[in-house]
């Protein structure tokens, strides 16, 4: 089976965004990258001006009306943040800014600073008004951060854009979020092959295995993506709202296979904090969601293996 592939890439959202099509279509490509740009402009907190920044700048003062899309995304993130024991927190902004992990100036903050910022990250202090599409952060200094779900949301919107243009076979990669659309024309069985990276590898893009999916989202979140080391301790970007420090457990990465990329983003964060046993319980009732855990002891645990196929490539690891 020989199919021409057309890959288009652009540096956006702090990563490389790539789109693979099987028929050249400049109109679609232009449309896709323009859409990503527009959405990033609304959702980012890494620039002085955006809809989300308007909300943060008005914290403790007054509510801000936002576009329907931004309101709906914040509302979904807020509901997940309020789930019991949820590691996902849309109000985590002040803590992220304090640690600066993945940005210049990162440091281990003083315990006093952490306590102070923890008083500003309670999602209960967010007031949403569906009638006016407005968001109000009750305390000065509060900041919402959609970084954990912006890519997933954007990937799902891109899928709609492609379908509107009658593109039913494609793969979009937003760096960590891969969304496959339809079956793959380059595999006899129609599977897309997504590489699962080896954490902390000295070899660029070294893989632990291949995840084979059809028409699914694959989202990986790991402690090796953004981190720094101080006094032999690894401080990574997955922060725990309860302690104010990076989450410390047996995991190196988690990959969630789901129908939408937004679900993948949300659950990769939640399940990271839940660990394996609790994840098994939660996913019993959600058979459309699967998880692959890579543990620090080089074992791999899979929950709900029916939605994908996995091929182990690295003998240092074993699936148990």
Helices and strands as residue ranges (DSSP letters): E 6-12, E 15-21, H 26-43, H 51-57, E 64-65, H 68-81, H 93-99, H 111-118, G 123-125, E 126-129, E 134-137, H 147-164, E 170-173, E 177-181, E 192-197, E 207-213, E 217-222, E 227-230, E 233-236, E 251-258, H 261-284, E 290-295, E 299-303, G 305-307, E 309-312, E 318-319
